[in-house]
Amino acid sequence: MMFDISDDNNSQNDIDTFTITDRRVTVSDKKVIFHTVEQGVLLVNIFGLDCEPCVEEIKYLNFIQQKYSNDVFVIGVVTDETNQTKLDSFVNTYHIKYPISNDTQNTMFVSLLAKGLKLEDNYDKPLLALYAEGRYIRHYEGIVPIEMIEYDIKQAIKQSN
């Protein structure tokens, strides 16, 4: 499913800054900024290790990371509580080419991201959220065709240049 959120006057202005994967992140409503990332477009992948659709999506995210590495920063955020050894094994098994966060602050980050996207607690995984220069562009719940995501990425790249 593809979603677009229009701004409304009832949005909250809470700003939270914390660190995941050794990167400082600020989340405010529908804005997400990774402060040390050079690329103008951010694609956040919220996923679970035991989520079959999440595993299926990895090859597409690897493709996006490789094809658009100069313009797009892809990051995976694990929602499962898991140890680093299990995550390292998962990354090696599926040949993941983008950073994966297994940080203790993942839960807070995912909660704030979902709140900003106006998602219910039982949203579908995988969840992809696309941002250009920190501004929300679109999000997807569940599996969506790579062509849709790639089209939106190209539009986001135009906005960030």
Secondary structure, DSSP 8 states (H G I E B T S, - for coil): -EE-----TT----EEEEEETTEEEEEETTEEEETT---SEEEEEEE-TT-HHHHHHHHHHHHHHHHTTTTEEEEEEE-S---HHHHHHHHHHTT--S-EE--TTHHHHHHHHHHHTT--TT--SSEEEEEETTEEEEEEES---HHHHHHHHHHHHHHH-
